[in-house]
Amino acid sequence: MGDEKRIVKKINALLIIPLALLLLPGAYATRPSSGSGTFTATNGAPTARSAGGNMIITHSVMFTITGAIAGTCKGQERDVVHADGTLEFHGMCTFTGSAGEKSGTTIDLYNGRGTMASFAGRFVVGHGTGGLEGFHGVGTFKASANGEGGNTGTYTLQWHIDH
């Protein structure tokens, strides 16, 4: 009978574990969404230095964004203009605005390459707060100089919100 009691206890334990798991709060994400839009970037006063035939430029930047996401993104960017005229850059900005009916802030990281006249790149979005808490996205962009010390371009974005 001792063996039977141990077997019954093991079976009961095995039955209780799935029930306990059902009581845990579940995490879920919204269905993936995608969209596109436009942006204008306004660059702040640059700081430049040369290194090994390259020009390294750092400056503040503010993006005004419309479309699938709408708002502003303020941050810093670092550009490397190579001796052959090609450009590589990366930056980070804090977005304040909305995605659909949700609004809040996110941290956006981006990088790209091209020339000073036109370029393309990728970006990631995360660390949301407010209505954008749990917002995660990835996207691409392309832009060209607008002749006013900034750039104008288009973007596409795929995102979801974890809950």
Stockholm file with secondary structure:
# STOCKHOLM 1.0

chainA/1-163         MGDEKRIVKKINALLIIPLALLLLPGAYATRPSSGSGTFTATNGAPTARSAGGNMIITHSVMFTITGAIAGTCKGQERDVVHADGTLEFHGMCTFTGSAGEKSGTTIDLYNGRGTMASFAGRFVVGHGTGGLEGFHGVGTFKASANGEGGNTGTYTLQWHIDH
#=GR chainA/1-163 SS CHHHHHHHHHHHHHHHHHHHHHHSCCCCBCCCEEEEEEEEEEECCCEEEEETTEEEEEEEEEEEEEESEEEEEEEEEEEEECTTSEEEEEEEEEEEEEETTEEEEEEEEEEEEEESSEEEEEEEEEEEEETTTTEEEEEEEEEEECSSSEEEEEEEEEEEEBC
#=GC SS_cons         CHHHHHHHHHHHHHHHHHHHHHHSCCCCBCCCEEEEEEEEEEECCCEEEEETTEEEEEEEEEEEEEESEEEEEEEEEEEEECTTSEEEEEEEEEEEEEETTEEEEEEEEEEEEEESSEEEEEEEEEEEEETTTTEEEEEEEEEEECSSSEEEEEEEEEEEEBC
//
